């Protein structure tokens, strides 16, 4: 997934003749704002083979790789073909100068992933969703965007939506963030994911009384960068009856991108902590489990990934990736069907006949194991064409 979008400025000219004084004021204000529209149109074709069954129709795991959805314990091997344009996205960016010589920046971006819509019989209609919606003024950011615990710059170029999903921090949420000279500190929207006592369906509890606190520092150099981020948050669950419990969660993430020259680079990520839950591997493990006394206990985990990029020519490149998650479940509490580990490896070849157009192919092998020792694997071929503007 390429997260840096090319931008094309749009000159906006609104006629003011014959409109009201209120409309004239709005038009004058808009005339002083630079508006940019960018994004890409992307089509994907995906062939997936599973060792232990298949994914049901409409499963988001058929649109992109989600570690916790690799089937385990099924009876038969299965192959599925899917094609979609869900990754296509559109982004508006505005920049407004202030009377004091500063600027106010606004961003609004949407795509069509993990949303409902028309079935595949006729229209293939997809409902758009908000990805980013935030404003920036001086050192402050307010709104929804990438969590401060994440390092977007280390995500490799993958045909999959994320690529190194198992071992990376990934998430977008509403926050207020202050940044200065590589240092960032943020208060971000909380949410707790809980495993019931002895296992069962995930409980998503919105019972937190304080926001998540995240601090990070990024050091940049000619060779690349390194980022260290720390997280402290509250895990909470109140069922209104016999459970009302809080638990402290904490974690650290270290990421780096190392440039080798000629476009080649190495990207590494590592994260570990107690109760990371939804922050890693797309919530393959929950943040906490309910014990026999009705209290929450944080679930420990660690994840890591490595990605190597090699440029063959001005128009062609390859990315090789490996990513893994390890979860330390207390089986007496979580049950034996909880995910204990996942990993994936992938390699791709991308060709850009012109800077705005990229076509490519990618192969992925993934594996998930649960606490019983049973595991299942997935082999996937993905073919994509993307036009960025």
Residue pairs with C-beta under 8 A, 6 or more apart in sequence:
1 87
1 155
1 157
1 158
1 160
1 161
1 162
1 163
2 157
2 388
3 152
3 155
5 38
5 39
5 40
5 89
5 91
5 388
6 38
6 355
6 356
6 388
6 389
7 36
7 38
7 93
8 36
8 37
8 38
8 389
9 34
9 35
9 36
10 35
10 36
10 37
12 30
12 31
12 35
13 31
14 27
14 30
14 31
16 23
16 24
16 27
16 28
19 27
29 96
32 96
32 97
33 94
33 95
33 96
34 94
34 95
34 96
35 92
35 93
35 94
36 92
36 93
36 94
36 95
37 90
37 91
37 92
38 90
38 91
38 93
38 388
38 389
39 88
39 89
39 90
39 91
39 109
39 388
39 389
40 88
40 89
40 386
40 387
40 388
40 389
41 85
41 88
41 386
41 387
42 85
42 87
42 88
42 384
42 385
42 386
42 387
43 83
43 84
43 85
43 384
43 385
43 386
44 63
44 82
44 83
44 84
44 85
44 86
44 87
44 159
44 382
44 383
44 384
45 81
45 82
45 83
45 382
45 383
45 384
46 62
46 63
46 81
46 82
46 83
46 380
46 381
46 382
46 383
47 79
47 80
47 81
47 380
47 381
47 382
48 55
48 62
48 79
48 80
48 81
48 82
48 378
48 379
48 380
49 77
49 78
49 79
49 378
49 379
49 380
50 70
50 71
50 74
50 77
50 78
50 79
50 80
50 376
50 377
50 378
51 71
51 74
51 77
51 376
51 377
51 378
52 71
52 72
52 73
52 74
52 75
52 77
52 376
52 377
53 71
53 74
53 75
53 76
53 77
53 78
53 376
54 71
54 74
54 78
54 79
54 80
55 61
55 62
55 69
55 71
55 80
59 69
60 66
60 69
60 113
60 114
61 69
61 70
62 80
62 82
63 82
63 84
63 86
63 113
63 114
63 161
64 87
64 113
64 160
64 161
64 162
65 160
65 161
65 162
65 165
65 344
65 364
65 366
65 378
65 380
66 165
66 282
66 284
67 165
67 166
67 281
67 282
67 284
67 325
67 339
67 342
67 344
67 366
67 368
68 281
68 282
68 283
68 284
68 339
68 342
68 368
70 342
70 366
70 367
70 368
70 376
70 377
70 378
71 376
71 378
72 368
72 369
72 370
72 374
72 375
72 376
73 370
73 374
73 376
74 376
84 124
84 126
85 112
85 126
86 111
86 112
86 113
86 115
86 126
87 111
87 112
87 113
87 161
88 111
88 112
89 109
89 110
89 111
89 131
90 109
90 110
90 111
91 107
91 108
91 109
91 132
92 106
92 107
92 108
92 109
93 105
93 106
93 107
94 105
94 106
94 107
95 103
95 104
95 105
95 106
96 103
96 104
96 105
96 106
97 103
98 104
102 137
102 138
103 137
104 135
104 136
104 137
105 135
105 136
105 137
106 134
106 135
106 136
107 132
107 133
107 134
107 135
107 136
107 143
107 145
108 130
108 132
108 133
109 130
109 131
109 132
109 133
110 128
110 129
110 130
110 131
111 128
111 129
111 131
112 126
112 127
112 128
112 129
113 129
113 161
114 129
115 126
115 127
115 128
115 129
116 126
116 127
117 124
117 125
117 126
117 127
118 124
118 125
118 126
130 144
131 172
132 143
132 144
132 145
132 146
132 172
133 143
133 144
134 141
134 142
134 143
134 144
134 145
135 141
135 142
135 143
139 178
139 179
139 180
140 176
140 177
140 178
141 175
141 176
141 177
141 179
142 175
142 176
142 177
143 174
143 175
144 172
144 173
144 174
144 175
145 172
145 175
146 152
146 171
146 172
147 169
147 171
147 172
147 173
147 175
147 186
147 188
147 214
147 279
148 175
148 177
148 184
148 185
148 186
148 188
148 214
148 215
148 216
148 229
149 169
149 171
149 214
149 216
149 229
149 231
149 251
149 253
149 279
150 168
150 169
150 170
150 171
150 229
150 253
151 169
151 218
151 227
151 229
151 253
151 255
151 269
153 225
153 227
153 255
153 257
154 168
154 227
154 255
154 256
154 257
154 267
154 268
154 269
154 307
155 162
155 163
155 164
155 168
155 267
156 163
156 164
156 267
156 307
156 309
156 319
156 321
157 163
157 309
157 317
157 319
157 348
157 350
158 164
158 319
158 321
158 346
158 348
158 362
159 348
159 350
159 360
159 361
159 362
159 382
159 383
159 384
160 346
160 362
160 364
160 382
162 168
162 170
162 282
163 307
163 319
163 321
163 323
163 346
164 269
164 305
164 307
164 321
164 322
164 323
164 344
165 281
165 282
165 323
165 344
166 281
166 284
166 303
166 305
166 323
166 324
166 325
166 342
166 343
166 344
166 366
167 269
167 270
167 271
167 280
167 281
167 303
167 304
167 305
167 323
167 324
167 325
168 269
168 271
168 280
168 281
168 303
168 305
168 323
169 229
169 253
169 269
169 271
169 276
169 279
169 280
170 279
170 280
170 282
171 278
171 279
173 188
173 189
173 191
174 188
174 189
175 186
175 187
175 188
175 189
175 211
176 186
176 187
177 184
177 185
177 186
177 187
177 188
178 184
178 185
178 186
182 217
182 218
182 219
182 220
183 215
183 216
183 217
184 214
184 215
184 216
184 217
184 218
185 213
185 214
185 215
185 216
186 213
186 214
186 215
187 211
187 212
187 213
188 211
188 212
188 213
188 214
189 211
189 212
190 208
190 210
190 211
190 212
190 233
190 234
190 236
191 204
191 205
191 206
191 208
191 278
192 204
192 205
192 206
192 207
192 208
192 234
192 235
192 236
192 237
192 277
192 287
192 288
193 202
193 203
193 204
193 205
193 277
193 278
193 283
193 286
193 287
193 288
194 202
194 203
194 204
194 205
194 235
194 237
194 286
194 287
194 288
194 289
194 290
194 296
195 202
195 203
195 286
195 288
195 289
195 290
195 299
195 333
195 334
195 335
195 338
196 203
196 289
196 290
197 289
197 290
197 291
197 292
197 294
197 333
198 332
198 333
198 334
198 335
199 334
199 335
199 336
199 337
199 338
200 335
202 283
202 286
203 237
205 236
205 237
205 238
207 236
207 237
207 238
208 233
208 234
208 235
208 236
209 234
209 236
210 234
212 231
212 232
212 233
212 234
213 231
213 232
213 233
214 229
214 230
214 231
214 232
215 229
215 230
216 227
216 228
216 229
216 230
217 227
217 228
217 229
218 225
218 226
218 227
219 225
219 226
219 227
222 259
223 258
223 259
224 256
224 257
224 258
224 259
224 265
225 256
225 257
226 254
226 255
226 256
227 253
227 254
227 255
227 256
228 252
228 253
228 254
229 252
229 253
229 254
229 255
230 250
230 251
230 252
230 253
231 249
231 250
231 251
231 252
231 253
231 273
231 276
231 279
232 248
232 249
232 250
233 248
233 249
233 250
233 275
234 246
234 247
234 248
234 249
235 246
235 247
235 248
235 249
235 275
235 277
235 287
235 288
235 296
235 298
236 245
236 246
236 247
236 296
237 243
237 244
237 245
237 288
237 290
237 296
238 244
238 245
242 294
243 290
243 294
245 290
245 294
245 295
245 296
246 296
247 275
247 288
247 295
247 296
247 297
247 298
248 274
248 275
248 298
249 273
249 274
249 275
249 276
249 277
249 287
249 288
249 298
250 273
250 274
250 275
251 271
251 272
251 273
251 274
251 275
251 276
251 279
252 271
252 272
252 273
253 269
253 270
253 271
254 269
254 270
254 271
255 267
255 268
255 269
255 270
256 267
256 268
257 265
257 266
257 267
258 265
258 266
258 267
258 268
259 265
260 266
262 311
263 309
263 311
263 317
264 308
264 309
264 310
264 311
265 308
265 309
266 306
266 307
266 308
266 309
267 305
267 306
267 307
267 308
267 309
268 304
268 305
268 306
268 307
269 303
269 304
269 305
269 306
270 302
270 303
270 304
271 279
271 280
271 302
271 303
271 304
272 300
272 301
272 302
272 303
273 300
273 301
273 302
274 298
274 299
274 300
275 287
275 288
275 298
275 299
276 285
276 287
276 301
277 283
277 285
277 286
277 287
277 288
277 299
278 287
280 301
280 303
280 325
281 303
281 325
281 342
284 325
284 327
284 339
284 342
285 299
285 301
285 325
285 327
285 329
285 338
285 339
286 299
287 298
287 299
288 296
288 297
288 298
288 299
289 296
289 297
289 299
289 329
289 330
289 333
289 334
290 296
290 297
290 333
291 297
291 333
292 333
297 330
297 333
299 327
299 328
299 329
299 330
299 334
300 327
300 328
301 325
301 326
301 327
301 328
302 325
302 326
303 323
303 324
303 325
303 326
304 323
304 324
305 321
305 322
305 323
305 324
306 321
306 322
306 323
307 319
307 320
307 321
307 322
308 319
308 320
308 321
309 317
309 318
309 319
310 317
310 318
310 319
310 320
311 317
312 318
315 351
315 352
315 353
316 349
316 350
316 351
316 352
317 349
317 350
318 347
318 348
318 349
318 350
319 346
319 347
319 348
319 350
320 346
320 347
321 344
321 345
321 346
321 347
322 343
322 344
322 345
323 343
323 344
323 345
324 341
324 342
324 343
324 344
325 339
325 341
325 342
325 343
326 340
326 341
327 338
327 339
327 340
327 341
329 338
329 340
329 371
331 338
331 371
334 371
335 371
336 370
336 371
336 372
337 370
337 371
337 372
338 370
338 371
339 368
339 369
339 370
339 371
340 369
340 370
340 371
341 368
341 369
342 366
342 367
342 368
342 369
343 366
343 367
344 364
344 365
344 366
344 367
345 364
345 365
345 366
346 362
346 363
346 364
346 365
347 362
347 363
348 360
348 361
348 362
348 363
349 360
349 361
349 362
350 358
350 359
350 360
351 358
351 359
351 360
352 358
352 359
353 359
356 387
356 388
356 389
357 385
357 386
357 387
357 388
358 384
358 385
358 386
358 388
359 383
359 384
359 385
359 386
360 383
360 384
361 381
361 382
361 383
361 384
362 381
362 382
362 383
362 384
363 379
363 380
363 381
363 382
364 378
364 379
364 380
364 381
364 382
365 377
365 378
365 379
365 380
366 377
366 378
366 380
367 375
367 376
367 377
367 378
368 375
368 376
368 377
369 375
